[in-house]
Amino acid sequence: MSIFKIHNTLGNKKEEFIPIDKDHIRIYACGPTVYNYAHIGNARMAVVCDLLVRFMRSIYPKVTYVSNITDIDDKIINASLETNTPIKELTAKYEKVYNQDMGELGVLKPDIQPRATDHIKEMISLIDQLIKQNNAYVSDNHVLFNVSSYKNYGLLSGRNKEDQIAGSRVEVADYKNNSGDFVLWKPSSEDQPGWDSPWGKGRPGWHIECSAMSEKTLSLPFDIHGGGLDLTFPHHENEIAQSCAAHKFDDPQDYAKYWIHNGFVTMDGEKMSKSLGNIFLVNDLLKKYPGETLRLSLISSHYRQPLNWNSKIIEQAQKNLDRIYRILKDNENISIDENIHVPDNVVDALSDDLNTSKAMFEINLIADKLSKSNNKNKSALKGELVSSGKILGLFQQSPSEWLKYGKTNNNIDSNFIEELILKRNKAREVKNFQEADKIRDELTNINIEIEDTIDGTIWRSKN
């Protein structure tokens, strides 16, 4: 078996993955804040973590994957006020939409998907522990973490004290002892959601949520913590500080051993942002493109690199999938050899820090061999292709369904199309090729593509 190497943000280097318990791998990733539709940047994180989990499950007997739902946050409160929608109704709606949209992208639902509001008790307990150990203090009805109390603060992001202050982008409040200190608990007004606590009615800060939920669902330490690059600081840095300080851990690896962060999704080299108006919502994209096409687009470059989102990358992914599905369609009567596993070349590629570009190159070679192979090798090659695709979350549909053979997306009756094809075939039988070409052109004009095979003429909608 290939050695799985992963780029660990903690230390900023590629390392051999050595599990804490080889019989049970535990992975946590920061999930969505559910107040609006997920954008393609959110989707990249979800797809990358899903790919990681799929690959780990091909190696290890048990993998538990946890990704949370943040359902209490100031953004949620503001969205509730702006839309005049009760918070529970708002968060329930967008949690459902998020899971549906990610499902369309082939993202398997996490084994555990804890909600922040279901873990307030654990957060309060963790905060209380930090106060008792002088890692946190109460000021003006807030509870804040004392950053200077954890000596290894900054190891994950590689920031010094000055960088930490500049990178936090938060106005220094007068209730803070130090500018870098961050909120663990904040007071709630009468019209804001809140919970009773030793420090009054209030709600948790964002960072404490993941510390409490990861510990509750996975225990400490766990193997891998994932998320987008933008979460490295301050969110993940603060997670480490809270959890390590609470349990008197010096080494951040006593919280999570490996940290992976996917790169930004950009548009013409600029990070997507509301202010630039270049946000692409997954829900909108799914109305135009199949989920697998978007998934392949998202993993077309290495997860750690920036991904420049544009129509060309989507078109290339669509062409690649169409080509492989056509090969699978041509070989749909070939049974798969059940003893065939993912070929070594694909495993080697993914073992090298999830090198999806190399893995897709190897998969395309397998597809080419299948298309040219004699019947003797087809069963094994098809098995390699399908099993490789499963790890990447691709080729999950039947070829006919993907290629839309016998289906139309417009209001044209399929019987009408079949009648035209029958007339064309009759014209070809009597060598009236001019009439046959005329009918093909007629079908093309209504966006119907036909293909003559040894089993007859098949058709698909190009819409």
C-alpha positions in Angstrom: 0.0 0.0 0.0 1.2 3.5 -0.8 2.2 5.8 2.0 -0.4 8.5 2.4 1.3 11.9 2.7 -0.6 15.0 3.6 0.4 18.6 3.8 0.0 19.6 7.4 -0.6 23.3 7.9 0.8 22.8 11.4 4.4 22.9 10.5 3.7 23.8 6.8 5.1 20.6 5.3 4.0 17.4 3.7 4.1 14.5 6.2 3.4 10.8 6.3 -0.1 10.3 7.8 0.3 8.2 10.9 -3.1 7.5 12.5 -3.8 7.8 16.2 -5.7 4.5 15.9 -5.4 2.7 12.6 -8.7 1.0 13.3 -10.6 4.2 13.6 -9.8 7.5 11.8 -11.5 10.6 13.1 -11.9 13.7 11.0 -13.5 17.1 11.7 -14.3 20.0 9.4 -15.9 23.4 10.0 -19.3 23.4 8.4 -21.6 26.2 7.2 -23.1 29.1 9.0 -26.7 28.6 7.8 -28.2 32.0 7.0 -28.0 32.0 3.2 -27.2 29.8 0.2 -23.7 28.3 0.0 -21.3 29.7 -2.5 -18.8 27.8 -4.6 -16.0 28.5 -2.1 -18.0 26.8 0.6 -18.6 23.9 -1.8 -14.8 23.5 -2.5 -14.2 22.8 1.2 -17.1 20.4 1.4 -15.9 18.5 -1.7 -12.3 18.4 -0.7 -13.2 17.0 2.7 -15.6 14.5 1.1 -12.8 13.3 -1.2 -10.4 12.9 1.8 -13.0 10.9 3.7 -13.8 8.7 0.6 -10.1 8.0 0.1 -9.5 7.3 3.8 -12.4 4.8 3.8 -10.7 2.9 1.0 -7.7 2.4 3.2 -8.9 2.1 6.8 -11.7 0.0 8.3 -13.5 2.8 10.1 -13.6 6.5 9.5 -15.9 8.9 11.5 -16.4 12.3 9.8 -17.9 15.2 11.7 -18.8 18.6 10.2 -20.8 21.0 12.2 -23.7 23.4 11.5 -23.4 26.9 13.0 -26.9 27.9 13.7 -26.3 30.8 16.1 -24.2 33.7 14.9 -24.5 37.5 14.4 -24.9 37.0 10.7 -27.9 34.8 11.4 -29.4 37.3 13.7 -29.0 40.1 11.1 -30.5 37.9 8.3 -33.4 37.1 10.5 -34.1 40.7 11.1 -33.6 41.7 7.5 -36.0 39.0 6.2 -38.4 39.1 9.2 -37.9 35.3 9.5 -37.7 33.5 12.9 -34.2 32.3 13.5 -35.1 28.6 13.8 -37.1 28.8 10.5 -34.2 30.5 8.8 -31.5 28.1 9.9 -33.7 25.0 9.3 -34.3 26.2 5.7 -30.7 26.9 4.9 -29.4 23.8 6.6 -31.7 21.7 4.4 -30.7 23.6 1.3 -27.0 23.2 2.1 -27.3 19.5 2.5 -29.3 19.1 -0.7 -26.9 21.2 -2.7 -23.9 19.4 -1.4 -25.6 16.1 -2.1 -26.0 17.2 -5.7 -22.2 17.6 -5.8 -21.7 14.1 -4.5 -20.8 15.1 -1.0 -21.8 12.4 1.4 -23.5 13.6 4.5 -21.2 13.6 7.6 -21.5 10.7 10.0 -22.3 13.4 12.6 -23.5 16.9 11.8 -23.8 18.6 15.2 -25.6 21.9 15.6 -24.1 24.6 17.8 -27.4 25.3 19.6 -27.5 21.7 20.8 -24.1 22.0 22.5 -24.4 25.2 24.5 -24.0 23.3 27.8 -20.7 21.9 26.6 -19.5 25.4 25.5 -20.4 26.9 28.9 -18.6 24.0 30.7 -15.5 24.6 28.5 -15.6 28.4 29.1 -16.0 27.9 32.9 -12.9 25.6 32.9 -10.9 28.3 31.1 -11.9 31.0 33.6 -11.0 28.8 36.6 -7.5 28.2 35.1 -7.0 31.9 34.4 -7.0 31.4 30.6 -10.1 33.5 30.3 -11.7 36.5 32.2 -15.0 38.2 32.6 -15.3 41.8 31.5 -18.4 44.0 30.9 -20.6 40.9 30.7 -18.3 39.3 28.1 -16.0 36.3 28.6 -12.7 36.6 26.7 -9.8 34.3 26.1 -6.5 35.6 27.3 -4.2 34.9 24.3 -1.0 35.5 26.3 -2.0 32.6 28.6 -1.3 30.0 25.8 2.4 30.2 24.8 2.0 28.4 21.5 -0.6 30.7 20.1 0.3 31.4 16.5 2.0 28.1 15.6 -0.7 27.0 13.1 -0.8 30.3 11.1 2.9 31.2 11.7 1.9 34.7 12.9 3.7 36.7 15.5 1.9 39.0 17.9 1.8 41.9 15.6 0.5 39.8 12.7 -2.2 38.4 14.9 -3.5 41.9 15.8 -3.4 43.0 12.2 -5.0 39.8 10.9 -7.8 39.8 13.4 -9.4 42.8 11.6 -11.4 43.5 14.8 -11.8 46.8 16.4 -10.2 46.7 19.8 -13.0 46.8 22.4 -12.5 48.7 25.7 -13.5 45.5 27.7 -10.4 43.6 26.4 -7.2 43.3 28.4 -5.2 42.8 25.3 -6.1 43.6 21.7 -5.6 39.9 20.5 -8.0 38.5 23.1 -11.2 37.0 21.6 -14.8 36.5 22.8 -15.9 33.2 24.2 -19.3 34.5 25.4 -21.2 37.7 24.7 -24.3 39.2 26.3 -27.7 39.0 24.5 -30.3 41.7 24.6 -34.0 40.9 25.1 -34.6 40.7 21.3 -31.6 38.5 20.7 -31.4 34.7 21.2 -29.6 33.8 24.4 -29.0 31.1 27.1 -28.6 31.4 30.8 -25.0 31.1 32.0 -22.9 32.0 35.1 -22.2 35.3 33.3 -25.7 36.2 32.5 -28.0 35.6 29.5 -25.9 35.4 26.4 -24.6 33.4 23.5 -21.3 31.8 22.5 -18.6 33.3 20.4 -18.0 31.6 17.1 -14.6 30.0 17.9 -15.7 28.1 21.0 -18.4 26.2 19.1 -16.0 23.9 17.2 -13.8 23.3 20.2 -16.8 22.0 22.1 -18.4 20.0 19.3 -15.2 18.3 18.1 -14.4 17.2 21.6 -17.9 15.9 22.2 -18.2 14.0 19.0 -14.6 12.7 18.4 -12.7 13.0 21.7 -9.2 14.4 21.9 -6.9 14.2 20.1 -8.4 13.4 16.7 -6.6 12.8 13.4 -7.4 15.5 10.9 -9.1 18.9 11.1 -10.1 20.5 7.8 -11.4 23.8 6.5 -10.9 26.6 4.1 -7.6 28.6 4.1 -9.4 31.7 5.4 -10.2 29.8 8.6 -6.5 29.2 9.5 -6.5 32.5 11.4 -8.1 33.4 13.6 -10.7 30.6 13.8 -8.5 27.5 13.8 -5.8 29.3 15.8 -8.3 30.1 18.4 -9.7 26.6 18.5 -6.3 25.2 19.3 -5.7 27.8 22.0 -9.1 27.2 23.7 -8.9 23.4 23.7 -5.2 23.1 24.5 -5.4 25.6 27.3 -8.5 24.0 28.8 -6.8 20.6 28.9 -3.3 21.9 29.7 -1.9 20.7 26.4 1.3 22.4 25.3 1.4 20.7 21.9 -1.3 21.7 19.4 -1.2 18.2 18.1 -2.8 17.1 21.3 -6.0 18.7 19.9 -5.8 17.7 16.3 -2.8 16.0 14.7 -3.0 17.1 11.1 -4.6 20.3 9.6 -5.5 20.6 6.0 -6.7 23.8 4.3 -8.0 24.2 0.8 -7.1 27.2 -1.3 -9.5 30.0 -2.2 -11.8 30.0 -5.2 -11.0 33.1 -7.3 -12.6 34.9 -10.2 -10.0 36.4 -12.6 -7.4 36.1 -9.9 -9.5 37.9 -7.2 -11.0 36.3 -4.2 -14.7 36.0 -4.4 -16.5 38.5 -2.2 -19.9 40.3 -1.9 -18.2 43.7 -2.3 -16.8 42.7 -5.7 -20.1 41.1 -6.8 -18.4 37.9 -8.0 -20.1 35.3 -5.7 -21.4 32.2 -7.4 -24.1 30.3 -5.4 -24.1 26.5 -5.7 -27.9 26.6 -5.9 -27.8 28.8 -9.0 -25.0 26.8 -10.7 -26.9 23.5 -10.2 -29.7 24.9 -12.3 -27.3 25.2 -15.2 -24.8 22.3 -14.7 -24.9 18.8 -13.4 -23.6 18.3 -9.9 -20.8 15.9 -11.1 -19.6 18.6 -13.5 -19.3 21.1 -10.8 -17.6 18.5 -8.5 -15.0 17.7 -11.2 -14.4 21.4 -11.8 -13.7 21.9 -8.0 -11.1 19.1 -7.9 -9.6 19.8 -11.3 -6.6 21.5 -9.6 -4.8 20.6 -6.4 -6.9 21.4 -3.4 -4.2 23.6 -1.8 -3.9 25.9 -4.8 -6.2 28.8 -5.7 -8.9 27.7 -8.2 -9.8 30.3 -10.8 -13.5 29.8 -11.4 -14.7 30.3 -15.0 -16.8 28.8 -17.8 -13.8 27.1 -19.4 -13.1 25.0 -16.4 -16.7 23.9 -16.2 -16.9 23.2 -20.0 -13.7 21.1 -19.8 -15.1 19.1 -16.9 -18.3 18.5 -18.8 -16.5 17.3 -21.9 -14.3 14.9 -19.8 -17.3 13.4 -18.1 -19.3 13.1 -21.3 -16.4 11.2 -22.9 -16.0 8.8 -20.1 -19.7 8.2 -19.8 -19.9 7.5 -23.5 -17.1 4.8 -23.0 -19.1 3.4 -20.1 -22.2 3.4 -22.3 -20.4 1.5 -25.1 -19.5 -1.1 -22.5 -22.6 -1.2 -20.4 -23.2 -4.9 -21.2 -19.7 -5.7 -19.8 -19.9 -7.1 -16.3 -17.5 -5.7 -13.7 -14.9 -8.0 -12.2 -15.7 -7.7 -8.5 -12.1 -8.6 -7.6 -10.7 -5.5 -9.2 -9.7 -2.7 -6.9 -8.6 0.9 -7.5 -5.4 0.6 -9.6 -2.1 1.5 -7.9 -1.4 4.5 -10.1 -4.6 6.2 -9.0 -4.0 5.2 -5.3 -0.4 6.6 -5.6 -1.7 9.9 -7.0 -4.2 10.3 -4.2 -1.7 9.2 -1.6 0.4 12.1 -2.6 -1.6 14.8 -0.7 -4.8 14.1 -2.7 -3.3 14.9 -6.1 -6.5 14.8 -8.1 -5.0 16.1 -11.3 -2.7 13.1 -11.5 -5.5 10.8 -10.4 -7.7 12.1 -13.3 -4.8 11.7 -15.7 -4.6 8.0 -14.7 -8.3 7.6 -14.9 -8.4 9.0 -18.4 -5.7 6.5 -19.4 -7.9 3.7 -18.1 -10.9 5.0 -20.0 -8.8 5.1 -23.2 -7.7 1.5 -22.7 -11.3 0.4 -22.1 -12.4 2.1 -25.3 -9.7 0.3 -27.4 -9.6 -3.0 -25.5 -10.7 -6.4 -26.7 -13.3 -8.3 -24.8 -10.8 -10.2 -22.7 -9.6 -7.1 -20.8 -12.8 -5.1 -20.7 -14.2 -6.4 -17.4 -11.1 -5.6 -15.5 -10.6 -2.2 -17.0 -14.3 -1.3 -16.4 -13.9 -2.3 -12.8 -10.8 -0.1 -12.5 -12.6 2.8 -14.0 -15.8 2.6 -11.9 -13.9 1.9 -8.6 -11.5 4.9 -9.3 -14.5 7.1 -10.0 -16.2 6.1 -6.8 -13.4 7.4 -4.7 -13.5 10.7 -6.5 -17.3 10.8 -6.3 -17.6 10.6 -10.2 -19.4 8.3 -12.7 -22.2 7.8 -10.2 -25.0 7.8 -12.7 -26.0 5.3 -15.3 -24.5 6.3 -18.7 -27.9 6.6 -20.3 -29.1 8.9 -17.6 -26.0 11.1 -17.8 -26.0 11.3 -21.5 -29.8 11.8 -21.6 -30.4 9.2 -24.2 -34.0 9.0 -25.0 -34.8 12.1 -22.9 -35.5 15.7 -23.9 -35.4 18.8 -21.7 -37.8 20.8 -23.9 -41.5 20.4 -24.8 -40.9 18.2 -27.8 -42.7 14.8 -27.6 -40.2 11.9 -27.5 -42.5 10.0 -29.8 -42.1 12.7 -32.4 -38.3 12.3 -32.2 -38.5 8.5 -32.5 -40.7 8.9 -35.6 -38.1 11.2 -37.2 -35.4 8.7 -36.4 -37.5 5.9 -37.9 -38.0 7.9 -41.1 -34.3 8.6 -41.3 -33.4 4.9 -40.9 -35.9 4.0 -43.7 -34.4 6.6 -45.9 -30.9 5.2 -45.2 -32.1 1.7 -46.0 -33.1 2.8 -49.5 -29.9 4.8 -49.8 -31.8 8.1 -49.9 -29.0 9.8 -48.0 -30.1 13.3 -48.9 -33.4 12.7 -47.1 -31.6 11.1 -44.2 -29.3 14.1 -43.8 -32.3 16.5 -44.0 -33.9 14.6 -41.1 -30.6 14.7 -39.1 -30.5 18.5 -39.6 -34.1 18.8 -38.5 -33.2 16.9 -35.3 -30.1 19.1 -34.8 -32.2 22.2 -35.1 -34.3 21.1 -32.1 -31.1 20.3 -30.1 -31.3 16.5 -30.5 -28.1 14.6 -31.1 -28.2 11.2 -32.7 -25.7 8.4 -32.8 -25.7 5.3 -34.9 -24.5 2.2 -33.0 -24.5 -1.5 -33.8 -27.6 -1.8 -31.7 -29.5 0.9 -33.6 -29.8 4.7 -33.4 -29.8 6.4 -30.0 -30.5 10.0 -29.3 -30.0 12.6 -26.6 -30.9 16.2 -25.8 -28.0 18.6 -26.0 -29.8 21.1 -23.6 
